[in-house]
């Protein structure tokens, strides 16, 4: 299987590359991995073949020529995993045009490419496409619930979802919640700012009134590997989230305890204290279908943090057996 991954230098992308090329996975020998990034990778990876987005004079990103015009069979992927995005909440608000170019226009190009060459596309979306400022359904938002994006970032991801849905059975949307885990790239990962604050003995602001269902990055990687193995989930949306609905404060407390840091650094605050559009109060997701796909629920937050940051807990990445 030939797999093209966007954003391989980012948090999720680097974990995906590591899992797909792992010597412990017997299927890794059957995979050819292509990386598509804004810039050449900082370091060479012997098992991936790099592509770099080209830039127009106006700063727009376009597919590299090797993919754009009659790609040769050896570089034509069977599936694209689109992890790259402009995901900074305030950054998108400050520069909505750049957010649209990165999150919508790029996705539109990948969708057009996939449609022209009968390629499947897995698109990473977000829980933030839901309003979250009114009580969510009991147990969290489900796939059948109507998205109501409020921020620039959420609106661009919702527009991108609509593009992917045009692929029908060749398109799969994975809506993820707050991802966490150890970083494998120079990106640093979502917890890097917390580690920096701990080192500097700086206060760590933690919202007590924002609720999410955080998911360990290893669990999301396991979901993607199952989707690649099954080849039957196209044309659908899957919610990928943990089973615990927690506040930002509670989540960060678990992080600090796992790292053995001083809990006095935590500074409880409200999401209403930050500028820009109102941050959603509760975008917790119901992810029963994800657990069914894996054949198990995801690890609880503290156990997953111990695995990621402490390296002492294990979890299976096998898919659930297929039943007739």
DRENRO-27540 format. One record per residue (C-alpha): residue in one letter; x, y, z. Coordinates in nm, 3 decimals, always signed. Layout:
N
> A;X;Y;Z;
...
***
This chain:
324
> X;+0.000;+0.000;+0.000;
> X;+0.125;+0.346;-0.094;
> X;+0.029;+0.614;+0.160;
> X;+0.068;+0.991;+0.123;
> X;+0.067;+1.177;+0.456;
> X;+0.049;+1.553;+0.490;
> X;+0.205;+1.718;+0.792;
> X;+0.455;+1.443;+0.879;
> X;+0.668;+1.691;+1.076;
> X;+0.374;+1.769;+1.305;
> X;+0.252;+1.600;+1.619;
> X;+0.010;+1.344;+1.474;
> X;+0.197;+1.304;+1.145;
> X;+0.522;+1.208;+1.315;
> X;+0.344;+0.947;+1.526;
> X;+0.179;+0.807;+1.214;
> X;+0.510;+0.772;+1.031;
> X;+0.665;+0.599;+1.333;
> X;+0.378;+0.349;+1.354;
> X;+0.353;+0.279;+0.980;
> X;+0.728;+0.218;+0.947;
> X;+0.777;+0.032;+1.276;
> X;+0.993;-0.282;+1.235;
> X;+0.762;-0.457;+1.482;
> X;+0.471;-0.428;+1.237;
> X;+0.499;-0.701;+0.971;
> X;+0.287;-0.492;+0.734;
> X;+0.542;-0.208;+0.734;
> X;+0.741;-0.386;+0.464;
> X;+0.440;-0.368;+0.235;
> X;+0.396;+0.007;+0.274;
> X;+0.548;+0.291;+0.078;
> X;+0.519;+0.620;+0.268;
> X;+0.521;+0.960;+0.096;
> X;+0.540;+1.280;+0.298;
> X;+0.388;+1.608;+0.176;
> X;+0.493;+1.913;+0.378;
> X;+0.526;+2.289;+0.339;
> X;+0.903;+2.263;+0.369;
> X;+1.154;+1.982;+0.324;
> X;+1.178;+1.772;+0.641;
> X;+1.434;+1.883;+0.898;
> X;+1.588;+1.540;+0.897;
> X;+1.591;+1.265;+0.640;
> X;+1.386;+0.957;+0.713;
> X;+1.514;+0.661;+0.515;
> X;+1.169;+0.502;+0.494;
> X;+0.967;+0.794;+0.358;
> X;+0.976;+0.975;+0.025;
> X;+0.937;+1.352;+0.063;
> X;+0.727;+1.589;-0.144;
> X;+0.708;+1.964;-0.085;
> X;+0.412;+2.188;-0.161;
> X;+0.486;+2.444;-0.433;
> X;+0.397;+2.811;-0.382;
> X;+0.225;+3.046;-0.626;
> X;+0.334;+3.412;-0.643;
> X;+0.032;+3.491;-0.424;
> X;+0.153;+3.252;-0.155;
> X;-0.101;+2.979;-0.228;
> X;+0.002;+2.617;-0.193;
> X;-0.029;+2.386;-0.492;
> X;+0.050;+2.019;-0.531;
> X;+0.404;+1.943;-0.651;
> X;+0.430;+1.880;-1.024;
> X;+0.511;+1.512;-0.973;
> X;+0.162;+1.468;-0.830;
> X;-0.023;+1.746;-1.006;
> X;+0.022;+1.634;-1.366;
> X;-0.023;+1.268;-1.458;
> X;+0.156;+1.113;-1.160;
> X;+0.357;+0.803;-1.239;
> X;+0.227;+0.479;-1.092;
> X;+0.518;+0.453;-0.848;
> X;+0.420;+0.783;-0.678;
> X;+0.042;+0.751;-0.705;
> X;-0.084;+0.674;-0.353;
> X;-0.364;+0.438;-0.265;
> X;-0.470;+0.659;+0.023;
> X;-0.401;+1.012;+0.149;
> X;-0.400;+1.089;+0.522;
> X;-0.447;+1.464;+0.560;
> X;-0.324;+1.570;+0.904;
> X;-0.181;+1.912;+0.819;
> X;-0.379;+2.221;+0.921;
> X;-0.357;+2.573;+1.052;
> X;-0.490;+2.487;+1.397;
> X;-0.405;+2.786;+1.616;
> X;-0.735;+2.917;+1.751;
> X;-0.616;+3.280;+1.784;
> X;-0.400;+3.256;+1.471;
> X;-0.699;+3.166;+1.256;
> X;-0.901;+3.453;+1.403;
> X;-0.624;+3.702;+1.329;
> X;-0.569;+3.581;+0.972;
> X;-0.885;+3.419;+0.834;
> X;-0.756;+3.431;+0.475;
> X;-0.451;+3.224;+0.567;
> X;-0.673;+2.984;+0.762;
> X;-0.897;+2.937;+0.459;
> X;-0.599;+2.876;+0.230;
> X;-0.444;+2.622;+0.468;
> X;-0.755;+2.440;+0.582;
> X;-1.001;+2.464;+0.293;
> X;-0.812;+2.534;-0.030;
> X;-0.545;+2.270;+0.041;
> X;-0.812;+2.013;+0.127;
> X;-0.998;+2.101;-0.192;
> X;-0.686;+2.025;-0.396;
> X;-0.636;+1.691;-0.226;
> X;-1.002;+1.602;-0.282;
> X;-0.975;+1.690;-0.651;
> X;-0.660;+1.479;-0.680;
> X;-0.824;+1.187;-0.499;
> X;-1.132;+1.208;-0.720;
> X;-0.928;+1.223;-1.042;
> X;-0.715;+0.920;-0.954;
> X;-0.955;+0.701;-0.752;
> X;-0.755;+0.758;-0.433;
> X;-0.903;+0.733;-0.083;
> X;-0.869;+1.024;+0.160;
> X;-0.871;+1.025;+0.541;
> X;-0.929;+1.377;+0.673;
> X;-0.861;+1.488;+1.031;
> X;-1.126;+1.724;+1.164;
> X;-1.211;+1.856;+1.510;
> X;-1.466;+1.851;+1.792;
> X;-1.472;+2.232;+1.772;
> X;-1.711;+2.224;+1.475;
> X;-1.988;+2.191;+1.734;
> X;-2.128;+2.499;+1.905;
> X;-2.048;+2.384;+2.257;
> X;-2.207;+2.689;+2.415;
> X;-2.533;+2.514;+2.479;
> X;-2.570;+2.183;+2.665;
> X;-2.452;+1.895;+2.445;
> X;-2.651;+1.573;+2.418;
> X;-2.613;+1.332;+2.707;
> X;-2.291;+1.137;+2.653;
> X;-2.146;+1.391;+2.410;
> X;-2.201;+1.495;+2.050;
> X;-2.266;+1.215;+1.804;
> X;-2.203;+1.201;+1.431;
> X;-2.574;+1.258;+1.369;
> X;-2.568;+1.591;+1.555;
> X;-2.556;+1.906;+1.347;
> X;-2.226;+2.099;+1.345;
> X;-2.253;+2.466;+1.436;
> X;-1.901;+2.611;+1.404;
> X;-1.846;+2.949;+1.572;
> X;-1.476;+3.027;+1.528;
> X;-1.277;+3.082;+1.209;
> X;-1.083;+2.761;+1.270;
> X;-1.400;+2.559;+1.322;
> X;-1.569;+2.708;+1.015;
> X;-1.273;+2.625;+0.791;
> X;-1.268;+2.266;+0.916;
> X;-1.642;+2.236;+0.859;
> X;-1.602;+2.367;+0.502;
> X;-1.319;+2.120;+0.447;
> X;-1.539;+1.837;+0.573;
> X;-1.795;+1.926;+0.307;
> X;-1.524;+1.898;+0.040;
> X;-1.422;+1.552;+0.163;
> X;-1.783;+1.434;+0.163;
> X;-1.789;+1.491;-0.213;
> X;-1.565;+1.184;-0.244;
> X;-1.846;+0.960;-0.126;
> X;-1.715;+0.613;-0.033;
> X;-1.354;+0.723;-0.086;
> X;-1.366;+0.989;+0.185;
> X;-1.340;+0.934;+0.561;
> X;-1.363;+1.211;+0.823;
> X;-1.213;+1.157;+1.168;
> X;-1.328;+1.420;+1.418;
> X;-1.080;+1.431;+1.702;
> X;-1.091;+1.578;+2.047;
> X;-0.803;+1.730;+2.243;
> X;-0.497;+1.520;+2.150;
> X;-0.210;+1.463;+2.390;
> X;+0.107;+1.259;+2.424;
> X;+0.481;+1.274;+2.389;
> X;+0.627;+1.458;+2.089;
> X;+0.828;+1.271;+1.825;
> X;+0.917;+1.575;+1.616;
> X;+1.054;+1.927;+1.646;
> X;+0.693;+2.047;+1.666;
> X;+0.695;+1.985;+2.043;
> X;+0.338;+1.862;+2.066;
> X;+0.034;+1.998;+2.250;
> X;+0.193;+1.950;+2.594;
> X;+0.518;+2.131;+2.516;
> X;+0.394;+2.461;+2.655;
> X;+0.308;+2.287;+2.981;
> X;+0.657;+2.134;+3.005;
> X;+0.811;+2.475;+2.932;
> X;+0.603;+2.637;+3.205;
> X;+0.708;+2.369;+3.453;
> X;+1.076;+2.424;+3.372;
> X;+1.035;+2.801;+3.413;
> X;+0.820;+2.770;+3.725;
> X;+0.560;+2.980;+3.547;
> X;+0.185;+2.977;+3.622;
> X;-0.017;+2.739;+3.403;
> X;-0.361;+2.884;+3.323;
> X;-0.625;+2.611;+3.325;
> X;-0.988;+2.661;+3.226;
> X;-1.231;+2.528;+3.483;
> X;-1.531;+2.583;+3.252;
> X;-1.422;+2.418;+2.925;
> X;-1.499;+2.049;+2.886;
> X;-1.346;+1.806;+2.636;
> X;-1.294;+1.431;+2.589;
> X;-0.913;+1.415;+2.545;
> X;-0.758;+1.134;+2.341;
> X;-0.403;+1.001;+2.348;
> X;-0.232;+1.032;+2.011;
> X;-0.142;+0.661;+2.020;
> X;-0.513;+0.578;+2.027;
> X;-0.582;+0.793;+1.722;
> X;-0.294;+0.628;+1.538;
> X;-0.444;+0.289;+1.624;
> X;-0.778;+0.402;+1.476;
> X;-0.612;+0.514;+1.153;
> X;-0.421;+0.188;+1.121;
> X;-0.748;-0.003;+1.167;
> X;-0.912;+0.209;+0.897;
> X;-0.626;+0.132;+0.659;
> X;-0.653;-0.239;+0.739;
> X;-1.030;-0.260;+0.703;
> X;-1.063;-0.050;+0.385;
> X;-1.437;-0.038;+0.453;
> X;-1.499;+0.288;+0.639;
> X;-1.509;+0.529;+0.346;
> X;-1.800;+0.767;+0.306;
> X;-1.845;+0.808;+0.682;
> X;-1.759;+1.024;+0.981;
> X;-1.603;+0.876;+1.293;
> X;-1.571;+1.051;+1.628;
> X;-1.233;+0.983;+1.788;
> X;-1.227;+1.076;+2.156;
> X;-1.158;+0.948;+2.501;
> X;-1.426;+0.814;+2.733;
> X;-1.371;+1.074;+3.006;
> X;-1.533;+1.418;+2.994;
> X;-1.299;+1.646;+3.188;
> X;-1.232;+2.015;+3.230;
> X;-0.905;+2.163;+3.110;
> X;-0.811;+2.211;+3.474;
> X;-0.868;+1.844;+3.560;
> X;-0.677;+1.732;+3.251;
> X;-0.377;+1.955;+3.325;
> X;-0.378;+1.839;+3.685;
> X;-0.342;+1.481;+3.558;
> X;-0.055;+1.592;+3.332;
> X;+0.134;+1.762;+3.616;
> X;+0.084;+1.466;+3.847;
> X;+0.218;+1.230;+3.580;
> X;+0.524;+1.451;+3.534;
> X;+0.573;+1.484;+3.910;
> X;+0.538;+1.861;+3.886;
> X;+0.423;+2.110;+4.148;
> X;+0.042;+2.140;+4.137;
> X;+0.073;+2.491;+4.279;
> X;+0.171;+2.599;+3.926;
> X;-0.189;+2.542;+3.813;
> X;-0.382;+2.867;+3.790;
> X;-0.760;+2.811;+3.761;
> X;-0.924;+3.054;+3.522;
> X;-1.224;+3.093;+3.292;
> X;-1.234;+3.050;+2.917;
> X;-1.415;+3.385;+2.906;
> X;-1.092;+3.563;+3.000;
> X;-0.932;+3.507;+2.658;
> X;-1.000;+3.728;+2.358;
> X;-1.160;+3.638;+2.029;
> X;-1.482;+3.442;+1.977;
> X;-1.622;+3.260;+2.280;
> X;-1.445;+2.931;+2.332;
> X;-1.697;+2.645;+2.342;
> X;-1.790;+2.536;+2.692;
> X;-1.847;+2.169;+2.611;
> X;-1.766;+1.986;+2.287;
> X;-1.731;+1.641;+2.439;
> X;-1.776;+1.365;+2.184;
> X;-1.946;+1.028;+2.199;
> X;-1.705;+0.779;+2.044;
> X;-1.875;+0.440;+2.079;
> X;-1.804;+0.355;+1.714;
> X;-1.432;+0.413;+1.769;
> X;-1.426;+0.172;+2.062;
> X;-1.613;-0.084;+1.854;
> X;-1.356;-0.048;+1.576;
> X;-1.068;-0.105;+1.818;
> X;-1.252;-0.377;+2.006;
> X;-1.189;-0.195;+2.335;
> X;-1.232;+0.148;+2.492;
> X;-0.932;+0.381;+2.485;
> X;-0.705;+0.391;+2.787;
> X;-0.818;+0.624;+3.068;
> X;-0.638;+0.958;+3.070;
> X;-0.401;+0.888;+3.357;
> X;-0.300;+0.546;+3.224;
> X;-0.246;+0.690;+2.875;
> X;-0.040;+0.979;+3.016;
> X;+0.170;+0.728;+3.208;
> X;+0.227;+0.533;+2.887;
> X;+0.314;+0.842;+2.680;
> X;+0.512;+1.042;+2.933;
> X;+0.635;+0.768;+3.165;
> X;+0.657;+0.471;+2.932;
> X;+0.525;+0.217;+3.178;
> X;+0.179;+0.123;+3.050;
> X;+0.092;-0.082;+2.744;
> X;-0.210;-0.092;+2.518;
> X;-0.300;-0.300;+2.216;
> X;-0.323;-0.136;+1.876;
> X;-0.494;-0.435;+1.712;
> X;-0.831;-0.391;+1.545;
> X;-1.141;-0.571;+1.662;
> X;-1.192;-0.898;+1.473;
> X;-1.428;-0.874;+1.176;
> X;-1.754;-1.055;+1.235;
> X;-1.987;-1.175;+0.964;
***
